[in-house]
Amino acid sequence: CRPVSPKRAYRLGLDHLTGDELAGWSRTIELRKHGVGESVVCTLRYLTSADVPAMMELQQHVKEWLSNVDLFRPVSEERHRAYLANRGSAAGAFHDGKLVAYGASQYAVPPEENQGQAIGVDVDALGLVCQLEGTVVKPDFRGFQLARLLTEMRLVRAERHGYPIVVATISPFNGPSLGSFVPNGFLVKGLREGVGSLLRYYVSLDLRYDAVPLDDTVIEVATHELVVQRQLFATGWWGFQPQIGERQLSMRYARFRLGELASGAGHGEASSGRGGDVAAMVARREPEASYPRREDGLAMTGKA
């Protein structure tokens, strides 16, 4: 189990730009679908209020396409406009001039909505929280890593605006979304019943710190095993690596502390817990090195 860096997947070269430079930034990039060889050319840029109609149209299109709408939570036009006016930002991808993917983020989250409280963020630090809304991708453009790129764009801009603690919620049964967030430095830190009684993971990262494993012990749990996972979270275990199989989705857990980044941003300590009782409930508990490594990354057949 290796240290988890919140910036390990950065590939767009945005982290050296100022806030003003980011606002006007765009890039046209050729993307290849994993394991297929098919490619597509998209232009990435940050969105403005003029893009809201296209965002709403794409959101509705994706909702109608999904076979399981429980995996998707629509966002109102009013909320999108609030993000783009002064409470957040959004990043989008365009193909032939049409919006094919976007993701929004919220800053200055009010206390009654602030998800940082659920994952143990100190009260004094709740004002540093940025919350990510789900990424919306047109079906024909799934598999090109657009969600990862749009997440990177939002992370960079959140940090520029002074919101280094980033939180999102994801269905434990949405493998592609977990595959977009968790390998990018996010850790699974809790479960919640919400959004119309639908289950969600809390995933989070702090852009100021690496997460350093306390030891080599790794526990793998199927995402539907809720009792075990709740006890893992309660005793300081965080999910760091989804395992997507044809019939089952599981998550690997380890205990972490927050270590100082090379930039000297500071350091903190995660609540590690002992977790001995939880480990006994899980059939497999062994060092990560003993797990076979997947050669196909996080590919998944069927609708994403």
C-alpha positions, 0 to 999 in steps of 0.5 A: 500500500503506497502513499496517496498523493492528491495530485498524482494524476495531474496531466494538464499542466494547470497547477502553475497558472494563476486564477486569471490565467485559469479563467481563460484557459482552454486546450484541444486534446486527442483522447483515446478510449482505454483498451480500444484504440478509438480516439476523439478530439475534445476542447476543455475549458472552464464554463460560464453562465452562458453554458448553463442551457447546454449543461441542462440539456446534456444532464437531461439527455444522460438521465434519460439514457441511464438504466438506473437513475438512482446512480444520478442526481440532477442539479437544478438550473438555479443551482448551476447558475449560483455555482457559476455566478459566485459560489463555485465553478464548472469545467466542460469538454466540447466536441465539434462545438457542443458540450459533451461532458461537464462537472461543477463544484461549490465553494463557501458551502453553508454549514447545513450543506457542508459534507466536511462535517460527516468526514471529521473536518474540524469546525474551524476548517469547514470554510475550506471545503469545496464540494464536487457535483457529479460529472455528466458525460454524454454516453458516446464519450464515456471511456475517454477519461473525460471525468478524470480531466474535468476533476483535475480542472476543478481541483486546480481551480478550487485550490486557487480559490482557497478551498483545498479540502474537496468532498464528493458523494458517489454511489458505492455501486457506480464503478466508473465514478469510483474509478474516476475519483479514487485513483485520482487521490480521493479516499473513501471516508464514510457512508451516508443514507441520503439523496432520497434514501439512496446510499452514497460514499463520501470521498475526499482529499486534502490538496495540502497533504499526501495520505501515508499508510500506517502499515501494509495491512489491506482489507478488501470488502464488497461494496454491498457489505455495509455493516463491515464498511461502517465499522471500518470507517469508525475505526479509521480505515479509508478506502483507496482502491476500487476493484471492478469485476464482472459480477462484483464491485469491491473496495480496498481499505487501509489506515492512513495518516496525513503527511506533509507535501513537498511544498511544506504545506503542513501536516496532520494526523488521521484517526487511525484506530485499531480495527482489530474487530473489523478485520476479523469480520473480513475473509481476506486480510493480507498485504497489498502485494499478495493481491494479483494486479489488474492489467486492464485498469478500471475498465467495465463493460455495460453502461457507465 
